[in-house]
Amino acid sequence: MNINNTNGNKIISFHGPLTISLLSFISNYLKLIISTDQVLMSRLYKIFVELTQNVSYYSAEVKEVEKGINSGIGWFILYEHQDYFIFTTGNLIKKKDATKLIKNCTEINSLKEEDLRILKRKTRTQAKIRDIGAHIGLIQTGLLSSNTLDFKISEIDSKHSYFTLSVKLDK
């Protein structure tokens, strides 16, 4: 899979603060405009929620959207192809988190389904939700998509990198 694969039909894209209310609205919108079976729609919906929440919670670039409430800034795009969907997100990350993301994505990509389930249970028992949220979300995305995570981390400056993640969901 090519992380820049844009040959399909663009369903939706967004760039800006990913607030919970926006994500809720868009997830309901996706259910209305995508014609597919219920099981596939459920998997696509869950992947959308996992990956956009990761951007919202963990982006190094944030905007105060309400008094005292910050939301991560990033983007997402969903393409539909004849036999699959491609969902891609991107956001600024702290450079110190890049190594952990590479390790987590590489580990997820190396495991089969049963091993991913074991890793998910083990990870949940080892830390607080906020500490493992992105990792659990990535594991869950690997399980839901049954495909590898196509990721890229680009160095921006001495403090930041840019994380782009694409997931293929077969129809």
Secondary structure as UniProt FT lines:
FT   TURN            3..4
FT   STRAND          9..17
FT   HELIX           20..33
FT   HELIX           38..58
FT   STRAND          62..66
FT   TURN            67..68
FT   STRAND          69..80
FT   STRAND          84..94
FT   HELIX           95..110
FT   HELIX           113..126
FT   HELIX           129..145
FT   STRAND          149..155
FT   STRAND          160..170
//
